[in-house]
Amino acid sequence: MKIINFKRKQASFFLVVIGLLFFCFICFSPNLHAALALALEQHAQSEKSTIVLDGSKLSRRLRPQLEYFIDEEGTINIDDVRSGRLDERFLPYPNSLKLQESSIYWLRFKLRNESYYSQSLVLDFNEILFWELDVYSRALSGVPVDYQLGLSRKEANPIDGRLYAFPVQVAAKAEQTVYSRIKTPYLIELNPYLFDPVSYASDSLMRGTTSNVILGMLMGIMLFLCVFVGYVRDSRDGVFYLAFVFLSALIVATCSGYITYFFPGYVWLNTHMYSLSVGGMLVAFIAFSRSYFDSSKLMPWVDKLLALLFYAGIVHLFALLFLPVESLMGPLMLLAGVTMLILLFIGPYAWWLGRQQLWVFALGNLCFISLCLLTHLSSLGVMPPATLIRHSYEFGMLAQSIFFAVGVSQKILSDRRGREKLAMQALLVKAEDKTKNEFLAKMSHEIRTPLNGLVGIAELLKSTKLNVEQQHYIDMLQSSGENLEVLLNDILDVSKMNAGQLKLDYCDVDFSEFLHKVSFPFEVSAESKGLALLLDYHPSLPAFVMIDPTRLRQVIGNLLSNAIKFTDSGMVTLSVWVTTDEQACLFFEVSDTGIGVAEGERERLFDSFQQGNSGIARRFGGSGLGLAICRQLIELMGGRIELSGSDNSGAKFHFWLPLLPCRLQQVPVRARKEKLSQIYPGKRALVAEDNIVNQQVICGLLQRYKISVDLVADGEQAVARVSSAVEAYDLIIMDCEMPIMDGFAAVQVIRALDGGHRHAIVALTAHVSSEYRQRCLSAGMDDYLTKPLHSEQLEVVLKKWLSKPASVPRSERVSQTQGKS
């Protein structure tokens, strides 16, 4: 692996060096190649300054015979030039001259026809980016012929074509001088040619074919990207690159003369299109590069620089709408140079950092700069002026686009495969969660059913005459059943919280009564260990608060249970008060004088299945779920729990909850605590339960309240009993899962039989989820009991449904139904 990394870094360094040399070669080539161009320059100067025409085919580069001078004031006209007064200002056209944006250039070359017939020629400037281009020659009769064209003018090209070309005629055995006046804001290299008509047609066909092929290939890449980006719609790389290729094609179309050819009269469009397309291409290129390299993560400092260039490009595009183009060309060329230099190094640098798939970006930039170099060298005369070389910058743009298209396609597919893999993993996790939840629900149901018999039988035995030893065993049996039920509830709660399915049920609660009810069950266990359980709540506490009583009871109960479990002597205190520092909050503290918690073990106590150490687990037992559930419940209610204290000096668990506005008045009238223990003689109940042990438990609990009970083993029997009963049952307790006909189907049939009397049907199930509860109520049941069934739960249901008016006899119910019909 080290050898591979070394080779990758070596290759990256090599690409950086090559790119830097090419970039410097482009920037400083006029000086670097002066020696190479000197021989050509001397050879050109040694030739006659006059081009001799002998009637043969002509395809000649005019630069060696060109002469020029600069009209910086812009006050000279053609009459001044033809008069001969400015002949001494004309200088040989240098090999490295580039037109400057604020000056007017005058050019001239001389022709002498030595043949015995007139010559018709074509002066081809091989360029379109002239704002003003005037050509002055003479017809065969000697009459001056003037052409005034350019992007800033609406005149049509005298020779049909995309680039500026002009007809030139020379009479037999005659001479003439051809003058040109040029003004342009663009930094271009002037390289005119002189052709005979046949050679011009052949050369223009070759150039047109080359440009058409390049544009066609760019359009093909665009079409491919449109389809590909449409297939992968969430890829920013593809969208930015599509914009880059479109604007690159627009640059090629502008420089090849397609825009002026198809829109000849639109001066603003023709004068601004090149600047707009170059500026837009740079903006799209920068945006594509930032997205493609993910530079904000991989190279933050480079990303900031690219962001600066991106916004500079945006400002330039807006400035083109209000400022002259010539004033913005300098900043545009500077922006283009800095951008290309930075992006030339990004590819190798990213490859150096280990992003191997980005090598195509480095090669694409290298190809573009290398081929642009060929065009530059051809314009300097170092390379032969072949058509393919003159168009090498277009080939460079095409090669760059092809490399980038390959890279973008690979990256998009790679990203897509990554997202699909993540989606598959998410589906697997979801399926695993579903399987786990189904398993937990099934196991909970299967355990709660026998647990209901265990706890119920223990409760029934407690109401019989027992000796001291028997009473002790029954207490142990009941305690074990209750511990098992707590463990089941904790496991289900952890599963729900991890899946984000636990929902809170807020309501207004008499807070003082709530605190007493929460602490009361722990007084017995505290007294059995010789501990004092103190409830300390501040007088400023509101009478009513909005809380989820079930979940808050669970939190306080867990904390009190732990405090009593780990305290052998002393006291356990539950303190509650209101804090108003920044936000009104309920503050709870459970403190004890027990074994305490070492400082290094405090944080992990709130993790699932964790306890202080293995010795504590062996000595005190427990699952290690209680505190984890407490923290998650408190955070779900918008609070926070903390632990303080030290080893062997007790522990303090304190947590706070936001004090929510209560809908009830804060001047409570304490309701008298009613006795739940009532009897219901004469009431009749039907119990549908397939488990024999549970039948006995429910029957025994109901008979304690003097209720007459009928037992059935499935839903079908329950329907038969209801339909055949002379007097309607006061209460039906229906198990949901039974053979032959389950409780849900039985309830629907019973509801169809209901006439003037609606039976009170209570679901009895081992499922404790809110979804299952809602399913029972939606099926037509009136209430809901869970296994294991406790007498307190049953008392609440009996009081709710058996304290209503007496049942209507079936005979009267039938007659009422017939009367309605």
Secondary structure in CASP SS format (residue, H / E / C, confidence):
PFRMAT SS
TARGET T0000
AUTHOR 0000-0000-0000
METHOD secondary structure of the structure
MODEL  1
M C 1.00
K H 1.00
I H 1.00
I H 1.00
N H 1.00
F H 1.00
K H 1.00
R H 1.00
K H 1.00
Q H 1.00
A H 1.00
S H 1.00
F H 1.00
F H 1.00
L H 1.00
V H 1.00
V H 1.00
I H 1.00
G H 1.00
L H 1.00
L H 1.00
F H 1.00
F H 1.00
C H 1.00
F H 1.00
I H 1.00
C H 1.00
F H 1.00
S H 1.00
P H 1.00
N H 1.00
L H 1.00
H C 1.00
A H 1.00
A H 1.00
L H 1.00
A H 1.00
L H 1.00
A H 1.00
L H 1.00
E H 1.00
Q H 1.00
H H 1.00
A H 1.00
Q H 1.00
S H 1.00
E C 1.00
K C 1.00
S C 1.00
T E 1.00
I E 1.00
V E 1.00
L E 1.00
D C 1.00
G C 1.00
S C 1.00
K C 1.00
L C 1.00
S E 1.00
R E 1.00
R E 1.00
L C 1.00
R H 1.00
P H 1.00
Q H 1.00
L C 1.00
E E 1.00
Y E 1.00
F E 1.00
I E 1.00
D E 1.00
E C 1.00
E C 1.00
G C 1.00
T C 1.00
I C 1.00
N C 1.00
I H 1.00
D H 1.00
D H 1.00
V H 1.00
R H 1.00
S C 1.00
G C 1.00
R C 1.00
L C 1.00
D H 1.00
E H 1.00
R H 1.00
F C 1.00
L E 1.00
P E 1.00
Y C 1.00
P C 1.00
N C 1.00
S C 1.00
L C 1.00
K C 1.00
L C 1.00
Q C 1.00
E C 1.00
S C 1.00
S C 1.00
I E 1.00
Y E 1.00
W E 1.00
L E 1.00
R E 1.00
F E 1.00
K E 1.00
L E 1.00
R E 1.00
N E 1.00
E C 1.00
S C 1.00
Y C 1.00
Y C 1.00
S C 1.00
Q E 1.00
S E 1.00
L E 1.00
V E 1.00
L E 1.00
D E 1.00
F C 1.00
N C 1.00
E C 1.00
I C 1.00
L C 1.00
F C 1.00
W C 1.00
E E 1.00
L E 1.00
D E 1.00
V E 1.00
Y E 1.00
S E 1.00
R E 1.00
A C 1.00
L C 1.00
S C 1.00
G C 1.00
V C 1.00
P E 1.00
V E 1.00
D E 1.00
Y E 1.00
Q E 1.00
L E 1.00
G C 1.00
L C 1.00
S C 1.00
R C 1.00
K C 1.00
E C 1.00
A C 1.00
N C 1.00
P C 1.00
I C 1.00
D C 1.00
G C 1.00
R C 1.00
L C 1.00
Y C 1.00
A E 1.00
F E 1.00
P E 1.00
V E 1.00
Q E 1.00
V E 1.00
A C 1.00
A C 1.00
K C 1.00
A C 1.00
E E 1.00
Q E 1.00
T E 1.00
V E 1.00
Y E 1.00
S E 1.00
R E 1.00
I E 1.00
K E 1.00
T C 1.00
P C 1.00
Y C 1.00
L C 1.00
I C 1.00
E C 1.00
L C 1.00
N C 1.00
P C 1.00
Y E 1.00
L E 1.00
F E 1.00
D C 1.00
P H 1.00
V H 1.00
S H 1.00
Y H 1.00
A H 1.00
S H 1.00
D H 1.00
S H 1.00
L H 1.00
M H 1.00
R H 1.00
G H 1.00
T H 1.00
T H 1.00
S H 1.00
N H 1.00
V H 1.00
I H 1.00
L H 1.00
G H 1.00
M H 1.00
L H 1.00
M H 1.00
G H 1.00
I H 1.00
M H 1.00
L H 1.00
F H 1.00
L H 1.00
C H 1.00
V H 1.00
F H 1.00
V H 1.00
G H 1.00
Y H 1.00
V C 1.00
R C 1.00
D C 1.00
S C 1.00
R H 1.00
D H 1.00
G H 1.00
V H 1.00
F H 1.00
Y H 1.00
L H 1.00
A H 1.00
F H 1.00
V H 1.00
F H 1.00
L H 1.00
S H 1.00
A H 1.00
L H 1.00
I H 1.00
V H 1.00
A H 1.00
T H 1.00
C H 1.00
S C 1.00
G C 1.00
Y H 1.00
I H 1.00
T H 1.00
Y H 1.00
F H 1.00
F C 1.00
P C 1.00
G C 1.00
Y C 1.00
V H 1.00
W H 1.00
L H 1.00
N H 1.00
T H 1.00
H H 1.00
M H 1.00
Y H 1.00
S H 1.00
L H 1.00
S H 1.00
V H 1.00
G H 1.00
G H 1.00
M H 1.00
L H 1.00
V H 1.00
A H 1.00
F H 1.00
I H 1.00
A H 1.00
F H 1.00
S H 1.00
R H 1.00
S H 1.00
Y H 1.00
F H 1.00
D C 1.00
S H 1.00
S H 1.00
K H 1.00
L H 1.00
M C 1.00
P H 1.00
W H 1.00
V H 1.00
D H 1.00
K H 1.00
L H 1.00
L H 1.00
A H 1.00
L H 1.00
L H 1.00
F H 1.00
Y H 1.00
A H 1.00
G H 1.00
I H 1.00
V H 1.00
H H 1.00
L H 1.00
F H 1.00
A H 1.00
L C 1.00
L C 1.00
F C 1.00
L C 1.00
P C 1.00
V H 1.00
E H 1.00
S H 1.00
L C 1.00
M H 1.00
G H 1.00
P H 1.00
L H 1.00
M H 1.00
L H 1.00
L H 1.00
A H 1.00
G H 1.00
V H 1.00
T H 1.00
M H 1.00
L H 1.00
I H 1.00
L H 1.00
L H 1.00
F H 1.00
I H 1.00
G H 1.00
P H 1.00
Y H 1.00
A H 1.00
W H 1.00
W H 1.00
L C 1.00
G C 1.00
R C 1.00
Q H 1.00
Q H 1.00
L H 1.00
W H 1.00
V H 1.00
F H 1.00
A H 1.00
L H 1.00
G H 1.00
N H 1.00
L H 1.00
C H 1.00
F H 1.00
I H 1.00
S H 1.00
L H 1.00
C H 1.00
L H 1.00
L H 1.00
T H 1.00
H H 1.00
L H 1.00
S H 1.00
S H 1.00
L H 1.00
G C 1.00
V C 1.00
M C 1.00
P C 1.00
P C 1.00
A C 1.00
T H 1.00
L H 1.00
I H 1.00
R H 1.00
H C 1.00
S H 1.00
Y H 1.00
E H 1.00
F H 1.00
G H 1.00
M H 1.00
L H 1.00
A H 1.00
Q H 1.00
S H 1.00
I H 1.00
F H 1.00
F H 1.00
A H 1.00
V H 1.00
G H 1.00
V H 1.00
S H 1.00
Q H 1.00
K H 1.00
I H 1.00
L H 1.00
S H 1.00
D H 1.00
R H 1.00
R H 1.00
G H 1.00
R H 1.00
E H 1.00
K H 1.00
L H 1.00
A H 1.00
M H 1.00
Q H 1.00
A H 1.00
L H 1.00
L H 1.00
V H 1.00
K H 1.00
A H 1.00
E H 1.00
D H 1.00
K H 1.00
T H 1.00
K H 1.00
N H 1.00
E H 1.00
F H 1.00
L H 1.00
A H 1.00
K H 1.00
M H 1.00
S H 1.00
H H 1.00
E H 1.00
I H 1.00
R H 1.00
T H 1.00
P H 1.00
L H 1.00
N H 1.00
G H 1.00
L H 1.00
V H 1.00
G H 1.00
I H 1.00
A H 1.00
E H 1.00
L H 1.00
L H 1.00
K H 1.00
S C 1.00
T C 1.00
K C 1.00
L C 1.00
N C 1.00
V H 1.00
E H 1.00
Q H 1.00
Q H 1.00
H H 1.00
Y H 1.00
I H 1.00
D H 1.00
M H 1.00
L H 1.00
Q H 1.00
S H 1.00
S H 1.00
G H 1.00
E H 1.00
N H 1.00
L H 1.00
E H 1.00
V H 1.00
L H 1.00
L H 1.00
N H 1.00
D H 1.00
I H 1.00
L H 1.00
D H 1.00
V H 1.00
S H 1.00
K H 1.00
M H 1.00
N H 1.00
A C 1.00
G C 1.00
Q C 1.00
L C 1.00
K C 1.00
L C 1.00
D C 1.00
Y C 1.00
C E 1.00
D E 1.00
V E 1.00
D E 1.00
F H 1.00
S H 1.00
E H 1.00
F H 1.00
L H 1.00
H H 1.00
K H 1.00
V H 1.00
S H 1.00
F H 1.00
P H 1.00
F H 1.00
E H 1.00
V H 1.00
S H 1.00
A H 1.00
E H 1.00
S H 1.00
K C 1.00
G C 1.00
L C 1.00
A E 1.00
L E 1.00
L E 1.00
L E 1.00
D E 1.00
Y E 1.00
H C 1.00
P C 1.00
S C 1.00
L C 1.00
P C 1.00
A C 1.00
F E 1.00
V E 1.00
M E 1.00
I E 1.00
D C 1.00
P H 1.00
T H 1.00
R H 1.00
L H 1.00
R H 1.00
Q H 1.00
V H 1.00
I H 1.00
G H 1.00
N H 1.00
L H 1.00
L H 1.00
S H 1.00
N H 1.00
A H 1.00
I H 1.00
K H 1.00
F C 1.00
T C 1.00
D C 1.00
S C 1.00
G C 1.00
M E 1.00
V E 1.00
T E 1.00
L E 1.00
S E 1.00
V E 1.00
W E 1.00
V E 1.00
T E 1.00
T C 1.00
D C 1.00
E C 1.00
Q C 1.00
A C 1.00
C E 1.00
L E 1.00
F E 1.00
F E 1.00
E E 1.00
V E 1.00
S E 1.00
D E 1.00
T C 1.00
G C 1.00
I C 1.00
G C 1.00
V C 1.00
A C 1.00
E H 1.00
G H 1.00
E H 1.00
R C 1.00
E H 1.00
R H 1.00
L H 1.00
F H 1.00
D C 1.00
S C 1.00
F C 1.00
Q C 1.00
Q C 1.00
G C 1.00
N C 1.00
S H 1.00
G H 1.00
I H 1.00
A H 1.00
R H 1.00
R H 1.00
F H 1.00
G C 1.00
G C 1.00
S C 1.00
G C 1.00
L C 1.00
G H 1.00
L H 1.00
A H 1.00
I H 1.00
C H 1.00
R H 1.00
Q H 1.00
L H 1.00
I H 1.00
E H 1.00
L H 1.00
M C 1.00
G C 1.00
G C 1.00
R E 1.00
I E 1.00
E E 1.00
L E 1.00
S E 1.00
G E 1.00
S C 1.00
D C 1.00
N C 1.00
S C 1.00
G C 1.00
A E 1.00
K E 1.00
F E 1.00
H E 1.00
F E 1.00
W E 1.00
L E 1.00
P E 1.00
L C 1.00
L C 1.00
P C 1.00
C C 1.00
R C 1.00
L C 1.00
Q C 1.00
Q C 1.00
V C 1.00
P C 1.00
V C 1.00
R C 1.00
A C 1.00
R C 1.00
K C 1.00
E C 1.00
K C 1.00
L C 1.00
S C 1.00
Q C 1.00
I C 1.00
Y C 1.00
P C 1.00
G C 1.00
K C 1.00
R E 1.00
A E 1.00
L E 1.00
V E 1.00
A E 1.00
E C 1.00
D C 1.00
N C 1.00
I H 1.00
V H 1.00
N H 1.00
Q H 1.00
Q H 1.00
V H 1.00
I H 1.00
C H 1.00
G H 1.00
L H 1.00
L H 1.00
Q H 1.00
R C 1.00
Y C 1.00
K C 1.00
I C 1.00
S E 1.00
V E 1.00
D E 1.00
L E 1.00
V E 1.00
A C 1.00
D C 1.00
G H 1.00
E H 1.00
Q H 1.00
A H 1.00
V H 1.00
A H 1.00
R H 1.00
V H 1.00
S H 1.00
S H 1.00
A C 1.00
V C 1.00
E E 1.00
A C 1.00
Y C 1.00
D C 1.00
L E 1.00
I E 1.00
I E 1.00
M E 1.00
D E 1.00
C C 1.00
E C 1.00
M C 1.00
P C 1.00
I C 1.00
M C 1.00
D C 1.00
G H 1.00
F H 1.00
A H 1.00
A H 1.00
V H 1.00
Q H 1.00
V H 1.00
I H 1.00
R H 1.00
A H 1.00
L H 1.00
D C 1.00
G C 1.00
G C 1.00
H C 1.00
R C 1.00
H C 1.00
A C 1.00
I E 1.00
V E 1.00
A E 1.00
L E 1.00
T E 1.00
A C 1.00
H C 1.00
V C 1.00
S C 1.00
S H 1.00
E H 1.00
Y H 1.00
R H 1.00
Q H 1.00
R H 1.00
C H 1.00
L H 1.00
S H 1.00
A H 1.00
G C 1.00
M C 1.00
D C 1.00
D E 1.00
Y E 1.00
L E 1.00
T E 1.00
K C 1.00
P C 1.00
L C 1.00
H C 1.00
S H 1.00
E H 1.00
Q H 1.00
L H 1.00
E H 1.00
V H 1.00
V H 1.00
L H 1.00
K H 1.00
K H 1.00
W H 1.00
L H 1.00
S C 1.00
K C 1.00
P C 1.00
A C 1.00
S C 1.00
V C 1.00
P E 1.00
R H 1.00
S H 1.00
E H 1.00
R H 1.00
V H 1.00
S H 1.00
Q H 1.00
T H 1.00
Q H 1.00
G H 1.00
K H 1.00
S C 1.00
END
